[in-house]
């Protein structure tokens, strides 16, 4: 990997900056995609400053990482999703406010599909204040557990819902909003995800609503405590966006959130999602 791309760690448990990589190499070097996937496994988040990827190149590169999501993204290029609070650019902008809380994408899928493998995000416009993106490793969160906790958590199962994440940013919803949230299927996942590789991580985030078989309040307290520990100071990488930056993260081993920014901000990031191929088990 080191002969193909060079990575410099950014934080103690997550993140690395990729040096010397250009958009041209992403588009034309067949070895880069494999090196990126290896680096994602090691660092969780890869930062490429000033890469200035155009949307077509971003999609072409992401396709080398795996099958990508072509769902309508409110953008002219298929495979690109506009991340903005501007409803004229993205009619679903209100839902993006939930990204201000720690989450992992794909924990409440429509059809039981695995969570996304990776996300590629590039900055086209940035916020004057706020709008940074923060990341924390859920592999590291598991590694920090004591032996007794690992044994206790091994059999726990957690119910994840869209409503849980939306209520964090909209605690006084209308009945229609609640109805819309509850149309989304709930999902039940193990608290501890054991991978094909043998590595383990915690499946946590604002969408984790309650623990099966545990008092609801007690379970929510435990889930919040685990999330707080995973995202404690010193365990988080905060990316301050500049126009032209690209960040790629391993969605299966990282929780992330956007730092709140004004709703009238011009901030616009372009996202490409790489589908996952490993169910949570």
C-alpha positions in Angstrom: 0.0 0.0 0.0 2.7 2.4 0.9 4.2 2.3 -2.6 0.9 3.3 -4.1 -0.4 5.9 -1.6 1.2 7.6 1.4 -0.9 8.1 4.6 -0.1 10.2 7.6 -2.2 9.6 10.7 -4.4 12.5 11.9 -5.7 11.4 15.3 -5.0 8.7 17.8 -7.7 6.2 16.8 -9.1 7.4 13.5 -8.1 9.2 10.3 -5.2 9.7 8.0 -4.2 12.2 5.3 -3.4 10.8 1.9 -0.4 12.7 0.4 0.5 13.0 -3.2 -2.7 11.7 -4.8 -4.2 13.5 -7.7 -7.6 13.3 -9.4 -5.7 12.0 -12.5 -4.3 9.1 -10.5 -7.7 8.3 -9.0 -9.1 8.2 -12.5 -6.3 6.3 -14.2 -4.3 4.2 -11.7 -5.9 0.8 -11.3 -3.8 0.1 -8.1 -5.2 3.1 -6.2 -8.6 1.7 -5.4 -7.1 -1.4 -3.8 -4.7 0.7 -1.7 -7.5 3.0 -0.6 -9.6 0.0 0.6 -6.6 -1.3 2.6 -6.0 2.2 4.1 -9.7 2.5 5.0 -9.5 -0.8 6.9 -6.5 0.6 8.9 -7.4 4.2 9.4 -11.2 4.4 9.0 -11.1 7.9 7.4 -8.9 9.2 4.5 -8.5 12.9 3.9 -7.4 14.2 0.5 -7.0 18.0 0.6 -7.4 20.1 -2.5 -8.1 17.2 -4.7 -10.7 19.1 -6.7 -12.6 16.0 -8.0 -15.2 16.6 -10.6 -18.4 14.7 -10.1 -17.8 12.3 -13.0 -14.4 11.3 -11.7 -15.7 10.9 -8.2 -18.3 8.4 -9.5 -15.8 6.6 -11.7 -13.4 6.2 -8.7 -16.1 5.1 -6.3 -17.2 2.4 -8.7 -13.8 0.9 -8.3 -14.4 0.5 -4.6 -17.7 -1.4 -5.1 -21.2 -1.1 -6.4 -22.6 2.4 -5.9 -25.9 4.0 -5.1 -27.6 5.6 -8.2 -30.7 6.7 -6.3 -31.9 10.2 -7.2 -29.4 12.6 -5.6 -30.8 15.9 -6.8 -27.8 16.3 -9.1 -27.2 16.0 -12.8 -24.6 13.3 -12.5 -26.0 9.9 -11.5 -24.3 8.5 -8.4 -23.9 12.0 -6.8 -26.1 13.1 -3.9 -26.2 16.8 -2.9 -25.6 17.3 0.8 -27.1 20.8 1.5 -29.8 22.4 3.6 -30.9 24.4 0.6 -34.3 22.9 -0.3 -34.0 24.4 -3.8 -31.0 22.0 -4.4 -32.3 19.1 -2.3 -36.0 18.6 -1.6 -35.1 16.2 1.3 -32.9 18.7 3.0 -34.9 18.6 6.3 -33.8 15.0 6.9 -30.2 16.0 6.7 -30.5 17.9 10.0 -30.3 14.5 11.7 -26.7 14.3 10.5 -25.9 16.8 13.2 -25.9 13.7 15.6 -23.5 10.8 15.7 -24.6 8.1 13.3 -23.7 5.2 11.0 -25.4 5.2 7.6 -27.6 2.3 6.7 -28.7 1.0 10.1 -32.4 1.3 9.1 -32.4 0.0 5.5 -35.6 -0.3 3.5 -35.1 -3.9 2.4 -32.7 -5.4 5.0 -29.6 -4.6 2.9 -26.2 -4.3 4.6 -25.0 -0.9 5.7 -22.9 1.1 3.2 -19.3 0.0 2.9 -17.8 3.5 2.2 -18.8 7.1 1.5 -16.9 9.6 -0.7 -17.6 13.2 0.1 -16.2 16.3 -1.8 -16.6 19.9 -0.9 -18.0 22.3 -3.5 -19.0 25.1 -1.1 -18.3 25.4 2.6 -20.0 27.1 5.6 -18.6 30.4 7.0 -19.1 28.9 10.4 -19.7 25.3 11.5 -20.2 22.6 9.0 -17.1 20.5 9.9 -17.5 16.7 9.8 -16.4 14.7 12.8 -15.5 11.0 12.9 -14.9 8.4 15.6 -13.9 4.7 15.2 -16.3 2.0 16.4 -13.5 -0.5 16.2 -11.6 1.5 18.7 -14.8 1.8 20.8 -15.0 -1.9 21.1 -11.2 -2.3 21.8 -11.6 0.1 24.7 -14.1 -2.1 26.5 -13.2 -4.1 29.5 -13.4 -7.9 29.4 -16.5 -7.9 31.5 -18.2 -5.5 29.2 -17.3 -7.5 26.1 -18.8 -10.6 27.7 -21.9 -8.7 28.8 -22.5 -6.9 25.4 -21.8 -10.0 23.2 -25.4 -11.2 23.2 -27.2 -7.8 23.3 -29.4 -6.8 20.4 -30.4 -3.2 19.6 -33.4 -1.9 17.8 -32.6 1.0 15.4 -35.2 3.4 14.1 -35.4 6.5 11.9 -37.7 8.0 14.5 -35.0 7.9 17.2 -32.6 9.9 15.0 -35.2 12.4 13.8 -36.5 13.1 17.3 -33.0 14.3 18.4 -33.3 17.3 16.0 -37.1 17.6 16.1 -38.3 16.8 19.6 -41.8 18.2 19.0 -42.9 16.7 15.7 -46.3 16.8 14.1 -48.4 13.6 13.9 -47.7 13.6 10.2 -44.0 13.7 10.7 -44.2 10.9 13.2 -46.3 8.9 10.8 -43.7 9.4 8.0 -40.8 8.4 10.3 -42.6 5.2 11.3 -43.1 4.2 7.7 -39.4 3.4 7.7 -38.8 -0.2 8.8 -37.0 -0.7 12.1 -34.0 -3.0 12.2 -32.5 -5.1 15.0 -28.8 -5.6 15.1 -26.2 -7.1 17.5 -24.6 -4.4 19.6 -21.2 -6.0 18.8 -20.6 -6.7 15.1 -18.1 -9.5 14.4 -16.6 -9.2 10.9 -15.4 -11.9 8.5 -11.9 -10.8 9.4 -12.6 -11.4 13.1 -12.4 -7.7 14.1 -15.2 -6.4 16.3 -16.9 -3.1 16.4 -19.9 -1.5 18.2 -23.1 -0.7 16.2 -24.1 2.5 17.9 -25.4 6.0 17.0 -28.4 8.2 17.5 -30.6 5.7 15.6 -30.0 3.1 18.3 -33.3 3.3 20.1 -33.4 0.6 22.7 -31.9 -2.8 23.8 -34.1 -5.9 23.4 -35.1 -7.3 26.7 -33.8 -4.4 28.8 -35.8 -1.6 30.5 -36.1 1.1 27.8 -34.7 3.9 30.0 -31.8 1.7 31.2 -31.0 0.6 27.7 -31.0 4.1 26.3 -28.7 5.2 29.1 -26.2 2.5 28.2 -26.4 3.2 24.5 -25.8 6.9 25.1 -22.9 6.1 27.5 -21.2 3.9 24.9 -21.6 6.6 22.2 -20.2 9.2 24.5 -17.2 7.0 25.3 -16.6 6.3 21.6 -16.7 10.0 20.8 -14.8 11.4 23.8 -12.2 14.1 23.2 -9.0 12.6 21.9 -11.0 9.9 20.0 -12.4 12.1 17.3 -11.1 13.5 14.1 -12.8 16.8 13.0 -12.4 17.8 9.4 -12.5 21.5 8.6 -13.6 21.6 5.0 -12.0 23.6 2.3 -13.4 23.8 -1.3 -11.8 20.9 -3.2 -11.3 18.5 -0.3 -12.4 14.9 -0.6 -12.9 12.6 2.4 -13.6 8.9 2.2 -14.6 6.8 5.3 -15.3 3.2 6.2 -19.0 3.6 7.2 -19.0 0.1 8.8 -16.3 1.0 11.3 -16.9 4.7 11.9 -19.6 7.0 13.3 -19.8 10.5 12.0 -21.7 13.8 12.3 -21.8 17.3 10.9 -21.2 20.2 13.2 -24.4 22.4 12.9 -24.3 25.3 10.5 -26.8 28.0 9.5 -29.8 26.7 7.4 -29.1 29.5 4.8 -25.4 28.5 4.5 -24.2 27.8 0.9 -22.4 24.7 2.2 -22.7 22.0 -0.5 -20.9 18.6 -0.4 -21.2 16.0 -3.1 -21.6 12.4 -1.8 -21.2 9.1 -3.5 -22.2 6.0 -1.6 -20.6 2.5 -2.0 -23.0 -0.3 -1.1 -22.0 -2.7 1.6 -21.5 -6.5 1.1 -21.3 -7.7 4.8 -24.5 -7.9 6.9 -24.3 -7.0 10.6 -24.0 -10.2 12.6 
